[in-house]
Amino acid sequence: MLQDVPTPTLREARVCVLETERLSLRQPTLADVKAITHLANDRRIAENLRRLPHPYGQDHAVEFVQAIADDRRDTAFLIENNHTPIGVAGINWREPEVAELGYWLGVDHWGQGFGTEAARAVIDFFFEEYDHEALISGARVANPSSRNILEKCGFQWSGVELHRFEALGSSTPVDCFRLSRSVWSSLKNWGSSTRREP
């Protein structure tokens, strides 16, 4: 019976700041629109994200910031290094019971370990904040760097699907990954990230 199926606890996530060794992750505001636009308006980023348009203008950034402020389910963090925005990471609820990790960095910040560090902080936030047993994510088959980030975070490959990418105007193969709470718990010693109220 449907009423016997346990539903995950979905409570309003508290607004907080996540801190790692080199990064600070916080909710984006309208004051960040110019920085987000500058970082996101690069075709190399848009080609690896399903919903990011290209070109990416300030109107897109305003819409993104307002949607995050209005939506109590999706959670997005602006990633900062030395108080300078370098990208975005967060959790998107594709369906009520399916949470998906997403992230991107400005091109100048690729290859420095920031993606893994930010992803781990958001993963910790997710499993500490929600009573959910798994988190999914994906990476274009043509994007080995993103696949490496997911694997370093303990995600396990679960197959390949075709997904439509707005900037490409077509569908392309995506490696799908899943991280269970039990695997996350066993890997939790990967480093310390802390959370503080703003």
TORPA-4810 file (N, C-alpha, C, O; in nm, 3 decimals):
<nodes>
NODE_1_0.084_-0.118_0.000_0.000_0.000_0.000_0.088_0.125_0.000_0.194_0.127_0.063_M
NODE_2_0.045_0.226_-0.070_0.123_0.349_-0.079_0.144_0.414_0.056_0.251_0.469_0.083_L
NODE_3_0.042_0.409_0.142_0.057_0.476_0.272_0.161_0.408_0.360_0.207_0.467_0.458_Q
NODE_4_0.200_0.284_0.326_0.301_0.213_0.404_0.443_0.241_0.356_0.540_0.202_0.422_D
NODE_5_0.456_0.308_0.243_0.589_0.337_0.189_0.645_0.458_0.265_0.585_0.565_0.263_V
NODE_6_0.761_0.441_0.331_0.817_0.555_0.404_0.862_0.663_0.307_0.922_0.635_0.203_P
NODE_7_0.833_0.785_0.341_0.878_0.896_0.256_0.995_0.964_0.325_0.996_0.977_0.447_T
NODE_8_1.093_1.007_0.247_1.210_1.072_0.308_1.170_1.205_0.371_1.077_1.272_0.325_P
NODE_9_1.240_1.239_0.472_1.214_1.367_0.535_1.270_1.477_0.446_1.389_1.479_0.415_T
NODE_10_1.184_1.568_0.406_1.226_1.682_0.326_1.191_1.806_0.405_1.080_1.858_0.395_L
NODE_11_1.283_1.851_0.481_1.257_1.972_0.557_1.329_2.088_0.490_1.418_2.069_0.408_R
NODE_12_1.289_2.205_0.527_1.355_2.322_0.472_1.499_2.324_0.519_1.527_2.329_0.639_E
NODE_13_1.590_2.321_0.424_1.731_2.324_0.460_1.764_2.462_0.517_1.724_2.565_0.462_A
NODE_14_1.835_2.461_0.626_1.873_2.590_0.686_1.975_2.660_0.597_2.062_2.598_0.536_R
NODE_15_1.960_2.791_0.591_2.059_2.870_0.518_2.187_2.863_0.600_2.188_2.894_0.719_V
NODE_16_2.294_2.823_0.536_2.421_2.809_0.608_2.536_2.832_0.511_2.517_2.844_0.390_C
NODE_17_2.652_2.838_0.566_2.775_2.850_0.489_2.856_2.724_0.514_2.876_2.684_0.629_V
NODE_18_2.902_2.661_0.407_2.987_2.544_0.419_3.131_2.589_0.399_3.161_2.665_0.308_L
NODE_19_3.219_2.542_0.486_3.359_2.581_0.475_3.447_2.457_0.466_3.428_2.361_0.539_E
NODE_20_3.542_2.462_0.374_3.640_2.355_0.359_3.778_2.416_0.380_3.791_2.532_0.421_T
NODE_21_3.880_2.340_0.352_4.016_2.391_0.372_4.042_2.518_0.290_4.103_2.613_0.341_E
NODE_22_3.997_2.520_0.165_4.025_2.635_0.077_3.902_2.711_0.031_3.914_2.819_-0.027_R
NODE_23_3.784_2.656_0.056_3.663_2.712_-0.003_3.559_2.752_0.099_3.556_2.702_0.211_L
NODE_24_3.474_2.842_0.056_3.355_2.879_0.131_3.238_2.867_0.034_3.245_2.918_-0.078_S
NODE_25_3.132_2.800_0.075_3.014_2.781_-0.010_2.895_2.845_0.059_2.864_2.812_0.174_L
NODE_26_2.827_2.936_-0.011_2.714_3.007_0.048_2.607_3.028_-0.058_2.631_3.011_-0.177_R
NODE_27_2.488_3.065_-0.011_2.378_3.089_-0.104_2.409_3.212_-0.189_2.450_3.315_-0.136_Q
NODE_28_2.389_3.202_-0.321_2.414_3.319_-0.407_2.308_3.426_-0.386_2.193_3.396_-0.354_P
NODE_29_2.348_3.551_-0.405_2.256_3.664_-0.393_2.262_3.747_-0.521_2.345_3.722_-0.609_T
NODE_30_2.175_3.845_-0.531_2.174_3.931_-0.649_2.306_4.008_-0.663_2.343_4.047_-0.774_L
NODE_31_2.377_4.028_-0.553_2.507_4.094_-0.561_2.610_4.009_-0.636_2.715_4.059_-0.676_A
NODE_32_2.580_3.880_-0.655_2.673_3.789_-0.723_2.644_3.773_-0.872_2.715_3.700_-0.941_D
NODE_33_2.540_3.840_-0.922_2.496_3.821_-1.060_2.609_3.846_-1.161_2.627_3.767_-1.253_V
NODE_34_2.682_3.953_-1.144_2.788_3.986_-1.240_2.897_3.878_-1.240_2.944_3.839_-1.347_K
NODE_35_2.936_3.830_-1.123_3.040_3.728_-1.114_2.991_3.596_-1.172_3.066_3.529_-1.244_A
NODE_36_2.867_3.557_-1.143_2.812_3.432_-1.197_2.806_3.440_-1.349_2.843_3.345_-1.418_I
NODE_37_2.760_3.554_-1.401_2.751_3.572_-1.546_2.889_3.560_-1.610_2.904_3.491_-1.711_T
NODE_38_2.987_3.626_-1.552_3.124_3.621_-1.606_3.177_3.478_-1.611_3.237_3.436_-1.710_H
NODE_39_3.154_3.402_-1.503_3.204_3.265_-1.496_3.129_3.170_-1.589_3.189_3.087_-1.657_L
NODE_40_2.996_3.183_-1.592_2.912_3.085_-1.663_2.906_3.109_-1.813_2.869_3.018_-1.888_A
NODE_41_2.941_3.228_-1.859_2.929_3.259_-2.001_3.050_3.208_-2.079_3.123_3.284_-2.142_N
NODE_42_3.067_3.076_-2.073_3.177_3.010_-2.145_3.121_2.881_-2.203_3.069_2.796_-2.130_D
NODE_43_3.131_2.867_-2.332_3.071_2.751_-2.399_3.126_2.619_-2.345_3.054_2.520_-2.342_R
NODE_44_3.252_2.616_-2.301_3.310_2.492_-2.248_3.237_2.446_-2.123_3.230_2.325_-2.097_R
NODE_45_3.182_2.538_-2.045_3.104_2.501_-1.927_2.964_2.457_-1.970_2.916_2.352_-1.929_I
NODE_46_2.899_2.539_-2.054_2.762_2.510_-2.097_2.750_2.375_-2.166_2.649_2.307_-2.152_A
NODE_47_2.852_2.335_-2.241_2.847_2.207_-2.312_2.848_2.087_-2.218_2.819_1.975_-2.260_E
NODE_48_2.881_2.108_-2.092_2.885_1.999_-1.995_2.773_2.004_-1.893_2.767_1.920_-1.803_N
NODE_49_2.682_2.101_-1.907_2.569_2.114_-1.814_2.439_2.109_-1.892_2.423_2.177_-1.994_L
NODE_50_2.346_2.029_-1.845_2.222_2.009_-1.920_2.139_2.136_-1.936_2.088_2.163_-2.044_R
NODE_51_2.125_2.213_-1.831_2.030_2.324_-1.834_2.093_2.463_-1.848_2.022_2.563_-1.840_R
NODE_52_2.222_2.472_-1.867_2.287_2.602_-1.878_2.285_2.649_-2.024_2.340_2.582_-2.111_L
NODE_53_2.222_2.763_-2.051_2.220_2.813_-2.188_2.353_2.879_-2.225_2.432_2.916_-2.138_P
NODE_54_2.375_2.893_-2.353_2.490_2.970_-2.400_2.447_3.050_-2.522_2.387_2.992_-2.613_H
NODE_55_2.473_3.179_-2.528_2.544_3.259_-2.427_2.462_3.274_-2.299_2.340_3.262_-2.300_P
NODE_56_2.532_3.300_-2.191_2.472_3.314_-2.058_2.483_3.460_-2.016_2.592_3.511_-1.994_Y
NODE_57_2.368_3.527_-2.006_2.367_3.669_-1.975_2.324_3.698_-1.831_2.290_3.607_-1.756_G
NODE_58_2.327_3.826_-1.795_2.290_3.866_-1.659_2.146_3.830_-1.626_2.115_3.800_-1.511_Q
NODE_59_2.057_3.832_-1.726_1.918_3.793_-1.701_1.910_3.648_-1.655_1.830_3.615_-1.568_D
NODE_60_1.992_3.562_-1.715_1.996_3.422_-1.672_2.042_3.410_-1.527_1.986_3.333_-1.450_H
NODE_61_2.144_3.486_-1.491_2.197_3.481_-1.354_2.094_3.533_-1.254_2.078_3.476_-1.146_A
NODE_62_2.025_3.641_-1.289_1.920_3.696_-1.201_1.811_3.590_-1.180_1.767_3.566_-1.068_V
NODE_63_1.768_3.528_-1.289_1.665_3.425_-1.282_1.710_3.308_-1.193_1.632_3.256_-1.114_E
NODE_64_1.836_3.267_-1.207_1.891_3.158_-1.126_1.890_3.194_-0.977_1.843_3.116_-0.895_F
NODE_65_1.941_3.313_-0.944_1.948_3.354_-0.803_1.808_3.365_-0.743_1.786_3.322_-0.630_V
NODE_66_1.714_3.422_-0.818_1.578_3.435_-0.767_1.510_3.300_-0.750_1.437_3.278_-0.654_Q
NODE_67_1.534_3.209_-0.845_1.474_3.076_-0.835_1.525_3.003_-0.711_1.447_2.937_-0.642_A
NODE_68_1.653_3.015_-0.682_1.710_2.949_-0.563_1.652_3.011_-0.436_1.624_2.940_-0.340_I
NODE_69_1.634_3.143_-0.435_1.579_3.209_-0.317_1.433_3.169_-0.294_1.387_3.162_-0.180_A
NODE_70_1.359_3.144_-0.403_1.216_3.112_-0.393_1.189_2.964_-0.372_1.084_2.928_-0.319_D
NODE_71_1.281_2.877_-0.412_1.259_2.732_-0.409_1.316_2.675_-0.279_1.434_2.690_-0.251_D
NODE_72_1.231_2.610_-0.202_1.275_2.555_-0.074_1.330_2.413_-0.089_1.375_2.353_0.009_R
NODE_73_1.328_2.358_-0.210_1.378_2.222_-0.229_1.518_2.223_-0.287_1.610_2.166_-0.228_R
NODE_74_1.536_2.287_-0.402_1.670_2.292_-0.462_1.760_2.379_-0.376_1.717_2.479_-0.320_D
NODE_75_1.884_2.339_-0.368_1.983_2.411_-0.288_2.104_2.438_-0.375_2.159_2.346_-0.436_T
NODE_76_2.146_2.564_-0.381_2.266_2.598_-0.458_2.360_2.680_-0.372_2.317_2.763_-0.291_A
NODE_77_2.487_2.655_-0.390_2.591_2.727_-0.318_2.684_2.793_-0.419_2.727_2.731_-0.516_F
NODE_78_2.716_2.919_-0.395_2.821_2.986_-0.471_2.953_2.942_-0.408_2.971_2.955_-0.287_L
NODE_79_3.044_2.892_-0.488_3.173_2.847_-0.439_3.270_2.964_-0.445_3.286_3.026_-0.550_I
NODE_80_3.335_2.994_-0.332_3.433_3.104_-0.327_3.567_3.052_-0.279_3.575_2.966_-0.190_E
NODE_81_3.672_3.106_-0.338_3.809_3.082_-0.294_3.869_3.218_-0.265_3.875_3.303_-0.354_N
NODE_82_3.914_3.239_-0.143_3.966_3.372_-0.103_3.866_3.483_-0.134_3.903_3.589_-0.184_N
NODE_83_3.738_3.458_-0.103_3.628_3.555_-0.120_3.601_3.589_-0.266_3.533_3.688_-0.295_H
NODE_84_3.653_3.509_-0.359_3.630_3.530_-0.502_3.544_3.416_-0.555_3.583_3.300_-0.541_T
NODE_85_3.429_3.445_-0.617_3.345_3.339_-0.673_3.420_3.262_-0.782_3.485_3.320_-0.869_P
NODE_86_3.409_3.127_-0.776_3.475_3.044_-0.876_3.379_2.943_-0.941_3.417_2.878_-1.038_I
NODE_87_3.256_2.929_-0.889_3.163_2.834_-0.946_3.040_2.815_-0.860_3.014_2.893_-0.768_G
NODE_88_2.965_2.711_-0.892_2.839_2.682_-0.822_2.830_2.531_-0.801_2.872_2.453_-0.887_V
NODE_89_2.774_2.490_-0.688_2.745_2.349_-0.661_2.614_2.342_-0.585_2.576_2.437_-0.516_A
NODE_90_2.544_2.231_-0.598_2.418_2.220_-0.525_2.347_2.088_-0.547_2.398_1.995_-0.608_G
NODE_91_2.225_2.084_-0.494_2.138_1.968_-0.501_2.011_2.008_-0.575_1.946_2.106_-0.541_I
NODE_92_1.977_1.929_-0.676_1.855_1.950_-0.753_1.765_1.829_-0.730_1.810_1.715_-0.740_N
NODE_93_1.638_1.855_-0.699_1.542_1.746_-0.680_1.470_1.724_-0.812_1.370_1.791_-0.839_W
NODE_94_1.519_1.631_-0.894_1.456_1.603_-1.024_1.316_1.550_-1.005_1.225_1.586_-1.080_R
NODE_95_1.297_1.467_-0.906_1.167_1.413_-0.868_1.165_1.419_-0.716_1.271_1.432_-0.654_E
NODE_96_1.046_1.409_-0.652_1.041_1.422_-0.506_1.136_1.330_-0.432_1.187_1.366_-0.325_P
NODE_97_1.162_1.210_-0.486_1.250_1.116_-0.414_1.387_1.099_-0.477_1.462_1.011_-0.436_E
NODE_98_1.420_1.181_-0.576_1.550_1.168_-0.644_1.627_1.299_-0.636_1.590_1.398_-0.699_V
NODE_99_1.734_1.299_-0.559_1.819_1.418_-0.543_1.944_1.401_-0.628_2.004_1.293_-0.631_A
NODE_100_1.984_1.509_-0.696_2.098_1.503_-0.787_2.201_1.610_-0.752_2.167_1.727_-0.736_E
NODE_101_2.326_1.569_-0.740_2.437_1.661_-0.717_2.478_1.723_-0.850_2.492_1.653_-0.951_L
NODE_102_2.497_1.853_-0.851_2.547_1.922_-0.969_2.655_2.022_-0.927_2.656_2.070_-0.814_G
NODE_103_2.745_2.053_-1.019_2.853_2.148_-0.989_2.915_2.196_-1.118_2.911_2.126_-1.219_Y
NODE_104_2.973_2.315_-1.114_3.055_2.365_-1.224_3.150_2.470_-1.169_3.123_2.537_-1.070_W
NODE_105_3.263_2.481_-1.237_3.364_2.581_-1.200_3.398_2.665_-1.322_3.392_2.616_-1.435_L
NODE_106_3.434_2.791_-1.299_3.486_2.873_-1.407_3.612_2.808_-1.462_3.688_2.746_-1.387_G
NODE_107_3.634_2.822_-1.592_3.744_2.753_-1.661_3.880_2.781_-1.597_3.965_2.692_-1.591_V
NODE_108_3.902_2.903_-1.550_4.031_2.937_-1.489_4.059_2.859_-1.361_4.172_2.859_-1.312_D
NODE_109_3.957_2.792_-1.308_3.971_2.722_-1.180_3.968_2.570_-1.195_3.962_2.498_-1.096_H
NODE_110_3.972_2.523_-1.320_3.976_2.379_-1.345_4.113_2.322_-1.308_4.215_2.392_-1.312_W
NODE_111_4.113_2.195_-1.271_4.238_2.122_-1.250_4.312_2.154_-1.121_4.431_2.124_-1.109_G
NODE_112_4.243_2.216_-1.023_4.309_2.252_-0.897_4.249_2.181_-0.776_4.284_2.212_-0.662_Q
NODE_113_4.158_2.086_-0.801_4.096_2.012_-0.692_3.977_2.081_-0.628_3.919_2.028_-0.534_G
NODE_114_3.939_2.198_-0.679_3.827_2.271_-0.620_3.695_2.196_-0.639_3.609_2.199_-0.551_F
NODE_115_3.678_2.130_-0.753_3.553_2.058_-0.781_3.529_1.948_-0.680_3.419_1.934_-0.627_G
NODE_116_3.631_1.869_-0.653_3.619_1.760_-0.555_3.592_1.816_-0.416_3.507_1.764_-0.344_T
NODE_117_3.663_1.920_-0.379_3.648_1.979_-0.246_3.507_2.034_-0.226_3.446_2.013_-0.122_E
NODE_118_3.455_2.104_-0.326_3.320_2.160_-0.318_3.215_2.049_-0.319_3.119_2.053_-0.242_A
NODE_119_3.233_1.950_-0.406_3.137_1.839_-0.414_3.128_1.766_-0.280_3.019_1.733_-0.235_A
NODE_120_3.241_1.742_-0.217_3.239_1.672_-0.088_3.165_1.752_0.018_3.092_1.694_0.099_R
NODE_121_3.182_1.883_0.019_3.111_1.965_0.116_2.960_1.958_0.094_2.884_1.949_0.191_A
NODE_122_2.916_1.962_-0.031_2.772_1.956_-0.061_2.717_1.817_-0.032_2.604_1.804_0.015_V
NODE_123_2.795_1.713_-0.058_2.753_1.576_-0.026_2.734_1.561_0.124_2.633_1.506_0.169_I
NODE_124_2.830_1.611_0.203_2.817_1.606_0.349_2.690_1.679_0.393_2.614_1.629_0.476_D
NODE_125_2.669_1.798_0.338_2.549_1.876_0.371_2.424_1.793_0.341_2.333_1.786_0.424_F
NODE_126_2.418_1.731_0.224_2.300_1.655_0.184_2.271_1.542_0.282_2.159_1.531_0.332_F
NODE_127_2.370_1.458_0.309_2.345_1.343_0.395_2.322_1.382_0.541_2.256_1.309_0.614_F
NODE_128_2.375_1.495_0.584_2.351_1.541_0.721_2.215_1.611_0.732_2.154_1.609_0.839_E
NODE_129_2.168_1.672_0.626_2.045_1.752_0.629_1.921_1.671_0.594_1.812_1.703_0.643_E
NODE_130_1.933_1.569_0.512_1.817_1.494_0.463_1.826_1.347_0.500_1.935_1.289_0.506_Y
NODE_131_1.711_1.287_0.526_1.702_1.144_0.557_1.684_1.067_0.427_1.582_1.001_0.407_D
NODE_132_1.781_1.075_0.342_1.775_1.013_0.211_1.884_0.908_0.203_1.991_0.926_0.261_H
NODE_133_1.859_0.801_0.131_1.954_0.691_0.128_2.055_0.700_0.014_2.154_0.627_0.014_E
NODE_134_2.031_0.789_-0.084_2.123_0.795_-0.197_2.117_0.931_-0.265_2.019_1.004_-0.254_A
NODE_135_2.223_0.961_-0.335_2.236_1.083_-0.414_2.286_1.039_-0.551_2.373_0.953_-0.561_L
NODE_136_2.230_1.099_-0.657_2.276_1.064_-0.791_2.351_1.182_-0.852_2.344_1.294_-0.802_I
NODE_137_2.423_1.155_-0.958_2.488_1.260_-1.035_2.523_1.202_-1.171_2.502_1.084_-1.198_S
NODE_138_2.576_1.287_-1.257_2.612_1.241_-1.390_2.719_1.329_-1.451_2.742_1.442_-1.406_G
NODE_139_2.784_1.276_-1.553_2.888_1.351_-1.625_2.883_1.307_-1.770_2.869_1.188_-1.800_A
NODE_140_2.896_1.403_-1.860_2.903_1.366_-2.001_3.015_1.264_-2.022_3.121_1.274_-1.960_R
NODE_141_2.990_1.169_-2.107_3.092_1.069_-2.138_3.220_1.138_-2.186_3.331_1.088_-2.164_V
NODE_142_3.204_1.252_-2.251_3.319_1.327_-2.304_3.384_1.418_-2.199_3.464_1.504_-2.234_A
NODE_143_3.349_1.401_-2.071_3.402_1.487_-1.965_3.467_1.402_-1.855_3.409_1.385_-1.748_N
NODE_144_3.588_1.348_-1.881_3.651_1.260_-1.782_3.684_1.330_-1.650_3.688_1.265_-1.546_P
NODE_145_3.708_1.461_-1.652_3.741_1.532_-1.528_3.624_1.527_-1.430_3.644_1.506_-1.310_S
NODE_146_3.504_1.545_-1.480_3.387_1.541_-1.393_3.362_1.399_-1.341_3.326_1.380_-1.225_S
NODE_147_3.382_1.300_-1.426_3.369_1.161_-1.382_3.471_1.131_-1.271_3.438_1.062_-1.175_R
NODE_148_3.593_1.183_-1.284_3.695_1.163_-1.181_3.652_1.223_-1.048_3.674_1.162_-0.943_N
NODE_149_3.591_1.341_-1.051_3.543_1.404_-0.928_3.442_1.313_-0.860_3.452_1.287_-0.740_I
NODE_150_3.345_1.263_-0.936_3.242_1.176_-0.878_3.302_1.049_-0.820_3.263_1.007_-0.711_L
NODE_151_3.396_0.990_-0.891_3.458_0.868_-0.840_3.540_0.894_-0.714_3.540_0.812_-0.622_E
NODE_152_3.608_1.009_-0.708_3.685_1.043_-0.586_3.592_1.067_-0.467_3.633_1.054_-0.352_K
NODE_153_3.466_1.101_-0.495_3.369_1.124_-0.388_3.292_0.996_-0.352_3.201_1.000_-0.269_C
NODE_154_3.328_0.884_-0.413_3.266_0.756_-0.378_3.148_0.715_-0.463_3.089_0.610_-0.439_G
NODE_155_3.111_0.796_-0.562_3.000_0.758_-0.649_3.036_0.634_-0.729_3.151_0.615_-0.770_F
NODE_156_2.936_0.550_-0.750_2.956_0.428_-0.828_2.878_0.439_-0.958_2.763_0.484_-0.960_Q
NODE_157_2.942_0.399_-1.066_2.882_0.406_-1.198_2.758_0.318_-1.203_2.760_0.205_-1.155_W
NODE_158_2.650_0.371_-1.262_2.525_0.293_-1.267_2.471_0.277_-1.409_2.365_0.217_-1.428_S
NODE_159_2.542_0.330_-1.509_2.497_0.312_-1.646_2.514_0.438_-1.729_2.568_0.538_-1.683_G
NODE_160_2.466_0.431_-1.853_2.473_0.545_-1.944_2.332_0.577_-1.992_2.255_0.488_-2.026_V
NODE_161_2.300_0.706_-1.993_2.171_0.753_-2.043_2.195_0.866_-2.141_2.300_0.930_-2.139_E
NODE_162_2.098_0.890_-2.227_2.102_1.007_-2.315_2.030_1.121_-2.247_1.917_1.104_-2.200_L
NODE_163_2.094_1.238_-2.241_2.031_1.357_-2.184_2.045_1.472_-2.282_2.144_1.483_-2.354_H
NODE_164_1.943_1.557_-2.284_1.945_1.673_-2.371_2.022_1.786_-2.303_2.003_1.813_-2.185_R
NODE_165_2.110_1.851_-2.380_2.189_1.963_-2.331_2.146_2.088_-2.406_2.155_2.095_-2.529_F
NODE_166_2.100_2.187_-2.330_2.046_2.309_-2.392_2.148_2.377_-2.483_2.112_2.417_-2.594_E
NODE_167_2.271_2.392_-2.439_2.373_2.462_-2.519_2.409_2.386_-2.646_2.444_2.447_-2.747_A
NODE_168_2.399_2.254_-2.642_2.431_2.173_-2.760_2.312_2.164_-2.855_2.328_2.141_-2.975_L
NODE_169_2.192_2.183_-2.799_2.072_2.170_-2.881_2.046_2.027_-2.923_1.977_2.003_-3.021_G
NODE_170_2.101_1.931_-2.849_2.083_1.790_-2.883_2.107_1.705_-2.758_2.143_1.756_-2.652_S
NODE_171_2.088_1.575_-2.774_2.113_1.481_-2.665_2.251_1.420_-2.681_2.302_1.407_-2.793_S
NODE_172_2.310_1.384_-2.570_2.443_1.325_-2.570_2.453_1.224_-2.456_2.380_1.237_-2.357_T
NODE_173_2.540_1.123_-2.466_2.552_1.022_-2.360_2.609_1.080_-2.231_2.701_1.162_-2.231_P
NODE_174_2.550_1.034_-2.120_2.592_1.078_-1.987_2.617_0.954_-1.902_2.532_0.865_-1.893_V
NODE_175_2.734_0.949_-1.838_2.761_0.845_-1.739_2.683_0.880_-1.613_2.695_0.991_-1.562_D
NODE_176_2.604_0.786_-1.563_2.523_0.807_-1.443_2.592_0.743_-1.324_2.651_0.635_-1.335_C
NODE_177_2.582_0.809_-1.210_2.647_0.763_-1.088_2.551_0.771_-0.970_2.455_0.848_-0.971_F
NODE_178_2.579_0.689_-0.870_2.498_0.687_-0.748_2.590_0.674_-0.627_2.686_0.597_-0.629_R
NODE_179_2.558_0.750_-0.523_2.631_0.742_-0.396_2.532_0.708_-0.287_2.437_0.783_-0.263_L
NODE_180_2.553_0.595_-0.220_2.464_0.554_-0.112_2.511_0.615_0.020_2.628_0.651_0.036_S
NODE_181_2.418_0.627_0.113_2.452_0.678_0.246_2.558_0.590_0.312_2.647_0.641_0.379_R
NODE_182_2.549_0.459_0.294_2.647_0.370_0.359_2.788_0.390_0.304_2.884_0.388_0.379_S
NODE_183_2.800_0.408_0.172_2.933_0.434_0.115_2.984_0.569_0.163_3.101_0.582_0.200_V
NODE_184_2.897_0.672_0.163_2.937_0.803_0.213_2.986_0.794_0.357_3.089_0.853_0.392_W
NODE_185_2.913_0.720_0.441_2.953_0.706_0.582_3.091_0.645_0.595_3.170_0.686_0.681_S
NODE_186_3.121_0.547_0.510_3.252_0.482_0.520_3.365_0.571_0.469_3.481_0.552_0.506_S
NODE_187_3.331_0.669_0.384_3.433_0.759_0.330_3.439_0.893_0.402_3.522_0.978_0.367_L
NODE_188_3.355_0.914_0.500_3.339_1.045_0.563_3.469_1.105_0.614_3.476_1.227_0.634_K
NODE_189_3.570_1.025_0.634_3.698_1.078_0.685_3.779_1.148_0.577_3.898_1.173_0.598_N
NODE_190_3.720_1.179_0.461_3.795_1.237_0.349_3.845_1.376_0.376_3.929_1.427_0.302_W
NODE_191_3.799_1.438_0.477_3.846_1.572_0.510_3.739_1.641_0.589_3.627_1.592_0.601_G
NODE_192_3.773_1.752_0.642_3.676_1.820_0.726_3.614_1.937_0.651_3.683_2.020_0.591_S
NODE_193_3.484_1.941_0.656_3.412_2.059_0.612_3.323_2.098_0.728_3.271_2.011_0.799_S
NODE_194_3.306_2.223_0.748_3.225_2.269_0.860_3.111_2.353_0.808_3.112_2.400_0.694_T
NODE_195_3.013_2.370_0.893_2.896_2.448_0.858_2.878_2.553_0.966_2.891_2.525_1.085_R
NODE_196_2.848_2.674_0.922_2.819_2.778_1.021_2.703_2.861_0.970_2.679_2.873_0.849_R
NODE_197_2.632_2.918_1.063_2.519_3.005_1.028_2.578_3.139_0.985_2.673_3.187_1.047_E
NODE_198_2.523_3.201_0.878_2.579_3.328_0.829_2.560_3.443_0.926_2.603_3.555_0.898_P
</nodes>
